[in-house]
Amino acid sequence: PSMQTEAAAVHHDLHAALTCALLLFIIGYIFFKGLPHVTWQFLSTQPSFIKDTIGILPNILNTVYLVGVTLIITLPLGVGAAIYLTEYARNRRLVAAIEFATETLTGIPSIIFGLVGMLFFCQLLGLQASLLAGSLTLVIVTIPTIIRTTQESLKTALSPSGAALGLGAGKWHMIRTVVLLLSDGIVTGCILAIGRIVGESAALLFTAGMGMSLNNFFGSVGNFIHSSGASLTVALYVYARERAEFDVAFAIAAILMLLTLVINLSAKLVGRTLKKK
């Protein structure tokens, strides 16, 4: 038995080493091909055929717009649904059905969300390919993550909440002052949702479109509702697949890789900090 255990340990270590080596190779290759092409002009300008320049400022701003609007809609819905399921819902069958639905939505491919968003938001509601249609589609994509992470975090705060109720606190007062403050899953779910939004491409191809020009969102809300806008991931697809400009594609990939690393590290750091508190 000891020999089998040692062999299994060696096999497990080998798999772990190969996985880490593959990850490091992918990250290193992307940085090697992309970082030399990341310049300030590349980050701060927009594409111009007249000046023969390529810039991704519109794509960066479109990504920020999508993240902001999606979180504004999905956070109240997701956190509110998690609070209802954990603290108020008494019908166990209803809770089980909703939990099953959220888990099912988590496993659905993004391209399906894109097709549904195109048919419902773009065509049925008449929003066309726009940043608003893309944001509403991303709400459906990210809300299961917010619900599940918040719900699991709320369950860990049951003991303090029971103590608060025992001391005479009201239900809503207990939720506001005890449960939400102890729920690190809200912040963690928010960060994970940002990562999902930043990395999403398939759903946005059909809903947000491939516009490469600046959208003055703060100048006119109509620009946001009706203007097409490509996020960083969509721009990566356009430059790699449609224009065969692989240097630009690798530069965008390097930026997305850095954003993904920062978001994942932030989620872990925030989770550990809140648990300590």
C-alpha positions in Angstrom: 0.0 0.0 0.0 2.8 2.4 0.8 4.4 1.9 -2.7 1.0 2.6 -4.3 0.6 5.7 -2.2 4.0 7.0 -3.2 3.3 6.2 -6.9 0.0 8.1 -6.7 1.7 11.1 -5.1 4.4 11.1 -7.7 1.7 10.9 -10.5 -0.2 13.7 -8.9 3.0 15.9 -8.6 3.8 15.2 -12.2 0.3 16.3 -13.3 0.6 19.5 -11.2 4.0 20.3 -12.7 2.8 19.8 -16.2 -0.2 22.0 -15.6 1.9 24.8 -14.1 4.5 24.5 -16.9 1.7 24.7 -19.6 0.2 27.8 -17.9 3.6 29.5 -17.6 4.3 28.7 -21.3 1.0 30.3 -22.4 1.4 33.4 -20.3 5.1 33.8 -21.3 4.4 33.3 -25.0 1.6 35.9 -24.9 3.7 38.4 -23.1 6.6 37.8 -25.3 4.6 38.4 -28.5 2.3 41.1 -27.2 4.1 43.4 -24.7 6.6 44.9 -27.2 3.6 46.3 -29.1 1.9 47.9 -26.1 2.7 51.6 -26.2 1.0 54.7 -24.8 -0.2 55.7 -28.3 -1.7 52.2 -28.7 -3.6 52.6 -25.4 -4.7 56.3 -25.8 -5.8 56.6 -29.4 -8.5 55.3 -31.7 -8.1 53.6 -35.1 -7.6 56.0 -38.0 -7.3 55.0 -41.6 -6.3 58.5 -42.5 -3.4 58.6 -40.1 -2.7 54.9 -40.5 -2.7 54.3 -36.7 -4.2 51.6 -34.5 -5.5 52.3 -31.0 -7.7 50.5 -28.6 -8.9 53.5 -26.5 -12.6 52.9 -27.7 -12.4 49.3 -26.8 -11.0 50.0 -23.3 -13.8 52.5 -22.7 -16.5 50.2 -24.1 -15.2 47.5 -21.7 -15.5 50.0 -18.8 -19.0 50.9 -19.9 -20.1 47.3 -20.1 -18.6 46.5 -16.7 -20.2 49.5 -15.0 -23.7 49.2 -16.4 -23.8 45.4 -16.0 -22.8 45.6 -12.3 -25.3 48.4 -11.6 -28.1 46.1 -12.8 -26.8 42.7 -11.7 -25.6 43.5 -8.2 -29.0 44.5 -6.7 -30.7 41.7 -8.5 -28.2 39.0 -7.5 -27.6 40.1 -3.9 -31.4 40.6 -3.4 -32.1 37.1 -4.8 -29.5 35.6 -2.6 -30.9 37.3 0.5 -34.4 36.2 -0.3 -33.3 32.6 -0.9 -31.3 32.5 2.3 -33.3 34.5 4.8 -36.9 34.8 3.6 -37.9 31.9 1.3 -39.8 29.1 3.0 -40.8 27.0 0.1 -37.9 24.5 -0.2 -39.0 23.4 -3.7 -39.0 26.9 -5.0 -35.5 27.5 -3.5 -34.2 24.2 -5.0 -35.7 25.1 -8.4 -34.0 28.5 -8.4 -30.7 27.1 -7.3 -30.9 24.5 -10.0 -31.7 27.2 -12.6 -28.7 29.3 -11.5 -26.4 26.3 -11.7 -27.7 25.5 -15.1 -27.2 29.0 -16.4 -23.6 28.9 -15.1 -22.9 25.9 -17.4 -24.5 27.3 -20.6 -22.1 28.2 -23.3 -21.7 32.0 -23.9 -22.7 31.7 -27.5 -26.2 30.7 -26.4 -26.5 33.8 -24.3 -25.4 35.8 -27.4 -28.0 34.3 -29.6 -30.8 34.8 -27.0 -29.6 38.4 -26.4 -29.6 39.1 -30.1 -33.1 37.7 -30.6 -34.7 39.3 -27.5 -32.8 42.6 -26.8 -31.6 43.5 -30.3 -34.6 42.4 -32.4 -37.6 42.0 -30.2 -36.9 45.1 -28.0 -35.4 47.0 -30.9 -32.1 47.9 -29.2 -30.1 46.7 -32.2 -26.4 45.9 -31.7 -25.5 48.3 -28.9 -23.7 48.6 -25.6 -27.0 48.5 -23.7 -28.0 45.2 -25.4 -24.6 43.8 -24.6 -24.9 44.9 -21.0 -28.3 43.4 -20.6 -27.0 40.1 -22.0 -24.1 40.1 -19.6 -26.5 40.6 -16.7 -28.0 37.2 -17.6 -24.4 35.8 -17.9 -23.1 37.1 -14.5 -26.2 37.0 -12.3 -25.8 33.2 -11.4 -22.2 33.9 -10.2 -23.4 36.8 -8.0 -26.3 34.7 -6.6 -24.3 31.6 -5.8 -21.2 33.3 -4.3 -23.4 35.6 -2.2 -25.7 32.8 -1.1 -22.8 30.6 0.0 -21.3 33.5 1.9 -24.6 34.3 3.6 -24.9 30.8 4.9 -21.6 31.2 6.8 -23.1 34.2 8.7 -26.1 32.2 10.1 -24.6 32.0 13.6 -24.0 35.7 14.1 -27.4 36.5 12.5 -29.1 34.1 14.9 -27.4 35.8 17.8 -28.6 39.2 16.6 -32.1 38.0 16.3 -31.8 36.6 19.8 -30.8 40.0 21.1 -34.0 41.5 19.7 -32.8 42.8 16.3 -35.4 42.9 13.5 -35.0 40.8 10.4 -34.1 43.6 8.0 -31.9 45.3 10.6 -30.0 42.1 11.2 -29.5 41.6 7.4 -28.2 45.1 6.9 -25.9 45.3 10.0 -24.7 41.7 10.4 -25.3 39.5 7.4 -24.2 41.8 4.7 -21.2 43.1 6.6 -20.0 39.5 7.2 -20.6 38.4 3.6 -17.3 38.5 1.8 -18.9 36.6 -1.0 -20.6 39.8 -2.3 -17.3 41.5 -3.0 -15.7 38.3 -4.3 -18.7 37.6 -6.5 -18.5 41.2 -7.8 -14.8 40.8 -8.7 -15.4 37.4 -10.4 -18.3 38.9 -12.3 -15.9 41.7 -13.6 -13.5 39.0 -14.7 -16.3 37.2 -16.6 -17.4 40.5 -18.2 -13.9 41.5 -19.3 -13.2 38.0 -20.7 -16.6 37.6 -22.5 -16.6 37.7 -26.3 -19.1 35.3 -27.9 -22.1 36.9 -26.2 -20.9 40.4 -27.2 -20.3 39.6 -30.8 -24.0 39.3 -31.4 -25.3 42.0 -29.0 -22.8 44.8 -28.5 -21.4 44.7 -32.1 -18.0 45.5 -33.5 -17.9 49.3 -33.5 -14.4 50.7 -33.2 -15.2 54.4 -32.7 -15.4 56.4 -29.5 -18.9 56.4 -27.8 -19.4 59.5 -25.8 -21.6 57.8 -23.2 -21.5 60.8 -20.8 -22.4 63.2 -23.5 -25.6 61.5 -24.5 -27.4 58.4 -23.2 -28.7 57.8 -26.7 -25.1 57.1 -27.7 -25.0 54.2 -25.2 -28.4 52.9 -26.1 -28.0 52.8 -29.9 -24.2 52.8 -30.6 -22.3 49.6 -31.4 -19.1 49.1 -29.4 -16.5 46.4 -29.4 -15.0 45.4 -26.1 -11.3 44.3 -25.8 -12.1 40.7 -26.4 -14.2 41.5 -29.5 -11.4 43.7 -30.7 -9.0 40.8 -30.3 -11.3 38.7 -32.5 -11.6 41.4 -35.1 -7.9 42.1 -35.4 -6.9 38.4 -35.4 -9.7 36.8 -37.5 -11.0 39.6 -39.7 -7.9 41.8 -40.3 -5.0 39.2 -39.7 -3.1 41.8 -37.6 -1.7 39.4 -35.2 0.8 41.8 -33.5 -2.2 43.9 -32.4 -4.1 40.8 -31.4 -1.2 39.6 -29.2 -0.9 43.1 -27.6 -4.6 43.0 -26.7 -4.2 39.5 -25.4 -1.3 40.6 -23.2 -3.5 43.4 -21.8 -6.4 41.0 -21.1 -4.0 38.5 -19.5 -2.7 41.3 -17.1 -6.3 42.3 -16.3 -7.3 38.7 -15.6 -4.3 38.2 -13.3 -5.1 41.4 -11.4 -8.8 40.5 -11.1 -8.1 37.0 -9.8 -5.4 38.2 -7.3 -7.8 40.9 -6.1 -10.5 38.4 -5.5 -8.2 36.2 -3.4 -6.8 39.2 -1.5 -10.2 40.7 -0.8 -11.5 37.3 0.3 -8.6 36.7 2.7 -8.9 40.2 4.1 -12.6 40.0 4.8 -12.2 36.6 6.4 -9.6 37.9 8.8 -11.9 40.8 9.7 
